[in-house]
Amino acid sequence: MPAPSDRPDPGDALVDVVDDAGEVVGTATRREVRAGNLLHRSVFVAVVGSDGHLVVHQRADWKDVWPSRWDVAFGGVVDAGEGWEAAARRELLEESGVRAELERLGPGRYEDPSVREVAEVFLARSDGPFTFPDGEVAAADRVAVADLERWLDAHEVVPDSVAIVVPLLLDRLRA
């Protein structure tokens, strides 16, 4: 599925560039952040239903990083000047069609040759309905948290979500 043409190009969106301490040091377009692998802010929202299953989804094939891979959380890049929770609510609504109370799980950081980010992770509890309105989700499923590690081994997954979200989520759900 191509990127929706009725929306502004997400590559033109302004993003805060941050230093190693996570402090904003400037802004750049999302395209510039990706091209230069600039350190930026991201949010993740893991969604767990009342039955204890985690909502997982496959990213659209047109995504700028990790297209078609499976993900354990909704989320994305924080817009310039946007707060963490506001970004998490926006991303959850845009990607899943759901409004839900958010519980902060904690911060994280991820770096590889494609992505450098500081992040905040949230937990939402919702049974949907999930509508995936922005077209970023190609498929979705639900996984029992007890089966998550086996599911991860069987799927090509987004590495930043696994590195940042999974430990925080499992710590919270096992507490």
C-alpha positions in Angstrom: 0.0 0.0 0.0 1.5 3.4 -0.9 1.7 6.2 1.6 -1.6 8.1 1.8 -1.4 11.0 -0.7 -4.0 13.1 1.1 -1.6 13.9 3.9 1.5 16.1 4.0 4.7 14.3 3.3 5.9 13.0 6.7 9.5 13.7 5.6 8.8 17.4 5.8 7.7 17.3 9.5 10.0 19.1 11.9 11.7 17.0 14.5 13.7 18.0 17.6 17.3 16.9 17.4 18.8 16.1 20.8 22.2 15.7 22.4 23.5 12.7 24.3 21.7 13.9 27.4 18.4 14.1 25.5 18.3 17.9 25.5 17.0 19.6 22.4 19.8 21.2 20.4 18.0 22.1 17.2 15.4 21.0 14.7 15.5 19.2 11.4 13.0 17.7 9.0 12.3 14.0 9.5 14.0 13.4 6.1 17.2 15.1 7.4 17.0 13.2 10.7 16.8 9.9 8.7 19.5 10.9 6.2 22.0 12.0 8.9 20.9 9.4 11.5 20.5 12.3 13.9 19.6 11.6 17.5 15.9 12.4 18.0 12.9 11.6 20.3 10.5 8.8 19.8 7.5 7.3 21.7 6.3 3.7 21.9 2.8 2.6 23.1 2.4 -1.1 23.9 -1.3 -2.1 23.9 -2.5 -4.9 26.1 -6.1 -6.2 26.0 -8.2 -7.2 29.0 -7.3 -10.9 28.2 -3.6 -10.1 28.7 -2.7 -10.3 25.0 -0.4 -7.8 23.4 -1.5 -6.2 20.2 1.3 -6.6 17.6 1.3 -5.3 14.0 3.1 -5.5 10.8 4.4 -2.2 9.4 3.4 -1.1 5.9 5.8 -1.8 3.1 6.3 1.9 2.4 7.6 2.9 5.8 11.0 4.7 5.8 12.7 2.3 8.2 12.0 -1.4 8.7 9.2 -1.7 6.2 7.0 -4.8 6.5 8.6 -5.8 9.8 6.4 -6.7 12.8 6.3 -4.4 15.8 5.3 -4.8 19.5 4.3 -1.2 20.0 2.6 1.7 18.2 4.5 4.9 18.0 7.0 7.0 16.2 9.0 10.2 16.0 8.0 13.0 18.3 7.3 16.3 16.5 9.3 19.4 17.3 8.1 21.0 20.5 5.6 18.1 21.2 5.5 16.6 24.7 6.1 12.9 25.3 2.5 12.0 26.3 1.0 14.1 23.6 3.1 12.4 21.0 2.2 9.0 22.4 -1.6 9.8 22.3 -1.3 11.1 18.8 0.7 8.1 17.5 -1.7 5.6 19.2 -4.7 7.3 17.6 -3.1 7.7 14.2 -1.8 4.1 14.0 -4.5 2.1 15.8 -7.6 4.3 15.9 -7.7 3.9 19.7 -7.9 6.5 22.5 -6.8 5.1 25.9 -5.3 6.1 29.2 -1.5 5.9 29.1 0.7 4.5 31.8 4.4 5.5 31.6 6.7 2.5 31.6 10.0 4.5 31.3 12.7 5.8 29.1 15.0 4.1 26.6 17.6 4.6 24.0 18.4 2.8 20.8 21.2 3.3 18.2 22.1 1.4 15.1 23.3 2.5 11.6 19.8 3.5 10.6 18.2 5.0 13.8 19.4 6.9 16.8 16.7 7.8 19.4 15.9 8.6 22.9 12.4 7.3 23.8 9.6 7.2 26.3 7.5 4.0 26.5 3.9 3.9 27.6 1.3 1.1 28.2 -2.3 1.4 27.1 -5.0 -1.2 28.0 -7.6 -1.5 25.3 -9.7 -4.1 23.5 -10.2 -1.7 20.6 -11.9 -1.6 18.2 -8.6 -1.1 16.2 -9.1 0.6 12.9 -5.5 1.5 11.7 -6.7 4.7 10.1 -3.3 6.1 8.8 -2.4 3.1 6.7 0.9 2.4 8.5 -0.3 -1.0 9.7 -0.5 -3.8 7.1 -1.6 -6.6 9.5 -2.3 -7.1 13.2 -2.4 -9.9 15.6 -2.6 -10.5 19.3 0.0 -12.5 21.3 -0.2 -13.8 24.9 2.5 -12.1 26.9 3.6 -15.5 28.1 4.3 -16.4 24.5 6.0 -13.2 23.4 9.6 -14.4 23.4 8.6 -17.4 21.2 6.6 -15.1 18.9 9.6 -12.7 18.6 11.9 -15.6 17.6 9.4 -16.5 14.8 9.0 -13.1 13.2 11.2 -10.4 11.6 10.7 -7.6 14.1 11.5 -3.9 14.5 14.7 -3.9 16.6 14.2 -0.7 18.5 10.8 -1.7 19.9 12.2 -5.1 21.0 15.3 -3.5 22.6 13.4 -0.7 24.4 9.8 -1.8 24.9 9.9 -5.5 25.6 12.1 -5.3 28.8 10.0 -2.5 30.3 6.7 -4.1 29.4 7.7 -7.5 30.8 9.0 -5.9 34.0 5.6 -4.1 34.5 3.4 -7.1 33.6 5.4 -9.5 35.8 5.4 -7.1 38.8 
